[in-house]
Amino acid sequence: MTINHAVEVYRYHLTPGQIFSCGQQAMVSAVLGTCVAVCLHDRRLKIGGMNHFLYPSSGLFGKISNEYGDVSIKSLIAKLRRMGSRVEDLEAQIFGGGEVPGERWGSTGSKNVKMARKILKKHGIPIVSEDVGGLKGRRLIYHTGTNEALVMKTHRIRRGDYYPYRQRLGQ
């Protein structure tokens, strides 16, 4: 039996506040409610990355954390640039930003989406696809090498969905 290492794909699951980038092909997943995931792909190098953030801006709290979109997106861009990407070769996809009925202070989801669009526009990175808003949660699987994304919408996000491997590992 021969193994073709070219098709071996690494798998990662991002929780809020995490960023992933890799020079190898990888499948990256996340579960999104009001959170947003930005997927960046380098068309020339065929590499990519993804983030998963909770809040639009760190400005209100002064925290430098990847839980905030303004910090997380810039960090993801910087990671890809350190791997040899040029900003002009990057393209983006945005997912998540769902609405929570009755949210008191305006929609966190729509604010997250606006922040993602703002940062990407500022850096001149085109958005080639997005699936945002609405009242449903999303399960996202993103392939960093091909820039393909699979979005599964759900009426209800269960606690175990946020880290699907936890139950299997007995944690």
C-alpha positions in Angstrom: 0.0 0.0 0.0 1.4 3.4 -1.0 0.4 6.6 0.8 0.1 9.8 -1.2 1.3 12.5 1.2 0.2 15.2 -1.2 -3.5 14.5 -0.3 -2.9 14.3 3.5 -4.9 17.1 5.0 -4.5 18.3 8.6 -7.7 19.1 10.6 -8.2 21.9 13.2 -11.1 23.3 15.0 -11.1 26.9 16.1 -12.8 28.2 19.2 -13.5 31.9 19.7 -10.3 34.0 19.8 -8.2 31.6 17.8 -6.4 32.0 14.4 -5.0 29.3 12.1 -2.7 29.7 9.2 -0.6 27.0 7.6 1.7 26.4 4.6 0.2 22.9 4.2 -3.4 22.1 3.2 -5.7 22.0 6.1 -9.4 21.7 6.9 -10.3 24.2 9.5 -13.7 24.2 11.3 -15.6 26.5 13.6 -19.1 26.9 15.0 -20.5 30.4 14.6 -23.5 32.2 16.1 -22.9 36.0 16.4 -19.2 35.3 16.0 -17.5 35.8 12.6 -14.8 33.8 10.8 -12.8 35.4 8.1 -11.0 33.0 5.7 -8.1 34.4 3.7 -6.6 32.6 0.8 -3.4 33.4 -1.2 -4.3 32.7 -4.9 -0.6 32.6 -5.9 0.8 30.4 -3.1 -2.3 28.3 -2.6 -2.2 28.8 1.2 -4.7 30.2 3.6 -5.9 30.8 7.1 -8.9 31.5 9.2 -9.8 33.4 12.4 -12.8 33.2 14.7 -13.7 36.3 16.7 -16.4 37.3 19.2 -16.6 41.1 19.3 -16.0 43.7 16.6 -13.6 46.1 18.3 -11.1 46.2 21.1 -11.4 50.0 21.3 -14.1 49.9 24.0 -12.0 47.8 26.3 -8.5 48.5 25.2 -7.6 44.8 25.1 -5.3 43.4 22.5 -6.9 40.0 22.0 -7.8 37.9 19.0 -11.3 37.8 20.4 -11.8 41.2 18.8 -12.2 41.5 15.0 -10.0 44.5 14.5 -7.1 42.7 16.2 -7.8 39.2 14.8 -8.1 40.1 11.2 -4.9 42.2 11.2 -3.2 39.2 13.0 -4.3 36.8 10.3 -3.1 39.1 7.5 0.3 39.4 9.3 0.6 35.6 9.7 0.0 35.1 6.0 2.5 37.9 5.1 5.1 36.2 7.3 4.5 33.0 5.2 5.3 34.9 2.0 1.9 36.2 1.0 1.5 39.6 -0.7 -1.7 41.5 0.2 -2.6 41.9 -3.5 -2.7 38.0 -3.8 -5.2 37.6 -0.9 -8.9 37.2 -1.2 -11.5 36.8 1.7 -14.6 35.0 2.6 -16.7 36.0 5.6 -19.0 33.7 7.6 -21.2 34.1 10.7 -22.6 37.2 12.3 -26.0 35.8 13.1 -28.6 37.7 14.9 -29.9 37.1 18.4 -33.6 38.0 18.7 -34.1 40.7 21.3 -30.4 41.6 21.8 -30.5 44.8 23.9 -27.5 46.8 22.6 -27.8 46.2 18.9 -26.7 43.2 17.0 -23.2 42.0 17.9 -23.3 39.8 14.8 -23.9 42.6 12.3 -21.3 44.7 14.0 -18.8 41.9 13.7 -19.6 41.6 9.9 -19.2 45.4 9.5 -15.8 45.3 11.2 -14.6 42.5 9.0 -15.7 44.3 5.8 -14.1 47.5 7.1 -10.7 46.0 7.9 -10.6 44.0 4.6 -11.5 47.1 2.6 -8.8 49.1 4.4 -6.2 46.5 3.4 -7.5 46.2 -0.2 -8.5 42.6 0.2 -11.5 41.7 -1.9 -14.4 39.7 -0.4 -15.2 36.9 -2.9 -17.9 35.2 -0.9 -19.9 35.6 2.3 -22.7 33.9 4.2 -23.6 36.2 7.1 -26.6 37.4 9.2 -29.9 35.6 9.7 -31.2 33.8 12.7 -29.4 30.5 12.3 -26.1 29.3 13.6 -23.4 27.9 11.2 -21.0 25.1 11.2 -18.1 26.0 8.9 -15.5 23.8 7.3 -12.8 25.6 5.3 -10.0 24.1 3.1 -7.0 26.4 3.2 -5.4 25.1 0.0 -8.5 25.3 -2.3 -10.4 28.2 -0.7 -13.5 26.0 -0.6 -15.9 26.4 2.3 -18.8 24.3 3.5 -21.5 26.0 5.6 -24.1 24.0 7.4 -26.9 26.1 9.0 -28.6 25.0 12.2 -31.6 26.1 14.2 -29.8 25.4 17.4 -26.2 25.3 18.5 -25.5 22.9 21.3 -22.8 23.3 23.8 -20.9 20.2 22.4 -20.8 21.8 18.9 -18.3 24.4 20.0 -15.6 21.8 20.3 -16.8 18.6 18.7 -13.8 16.5 19.6 -14.1 17.1 23.4 -16.7 14.3 23.9 -14.6 11.8 22.0 -11.5 12.5 23.9 -13.3 12.3 27.3 -12.5 15.8 28.3 
